[in-house]
Amino acid sequence: MNPVAGVVLYLVIWFMCLFVILPLRITSQTEDGDVVPGTPASAPIDPMLKKKAIWITVLATVVFIPIALIIINGWIKVEDFDFFVPAPKD
């Protein structure tokens, strides 16, 4: 795996983690009882983006390391997922 592929893989994992963690522990304006005029009632009061970005980075790193090791060491290759080529006969 070249460095560019590693960065792309990390960013894909990071954004997947973002979409999982972002909606967690959100309090909407309706739940708080204080809706600001001109905003939707479902808008979050404090999305805690900085705290979530730190957790997303930690989670993405924990997920990335084993995947990168599997790819770098060649334990699973792209050829292992080729379903259209018949398996070699032993």
N, C-alpha and C positions, 0 to 999 in steps of 0.2 A: 504494500500500500504506500503510495507516494504521499508527501506532505499535503498536497492539495486535496487529495481524496480523504485524508484524515481530517482535515479542517471541515470539509463538506459533510462528512459523516457526523462529526461532533455537532455542527450547526443543526443538522436534521434532528439529531437526538435532543438537542437543547430546545428546539421549537416544539417537538412532540411533548417534552416534559412541561414546557410553558403552557400548552393547551390543556394539560392534565391538572396542573397546580393552580392556574390562574383563577378558576371559579371557586376554589375552596376558601372557606371561612370569610365569605363576603356578607356584609350587612347592607341591605338596600335602604334607601331613604324611607320607603314605606314601612319597613320593619322598625326603623328608628322613630318614625312618627314625625319627621321633620323634612318635608318635601320642599326643595328650593324651587321657586317659580321659574319656569322656562326649561326645566330639566325633566327627564322621564322619572317616574316614581320608582322605577327599578334600578336607577343609577346607584352605584355603590357609594357609601359614605367615605370610607378610607380603604382603597384597594390594596394597601401595603405592598406596593410594587418593588421597593428596594429590598425588603425582607424576602419577598417571593423570588426576586431575581437571584439572591444569594442561594436560597434553597434549590432553585432550578439548576443553578450552576453546579452545586454539589451533587445533586441527583444525576444530572447529565454526565458528570465526570465518572461517577460510580457505574453508570450503565455503559459508558463509552470504553472504559479500560478493558473489561472482558471481551467486548466485541472486537476491539482493535487487536487484542492478543490472539483471538481466534483467527482473524484475517491474516495477521502478520505471520503466524506460525503455520498457516495453511491447513489447520485442522478441518476446516470446511471450505471447499472451493466452489466456484461458480459451476464447474462441471458436475458437481454433486446434485445440482438442481435441474440438470438437463433431462427432462422427462421424455423427450422425443427421440432420443438416441437409445437403441436397445442396449441393455447391459451386456458387458463382455461375458462370453461363455467360458466357464472354467473347465 
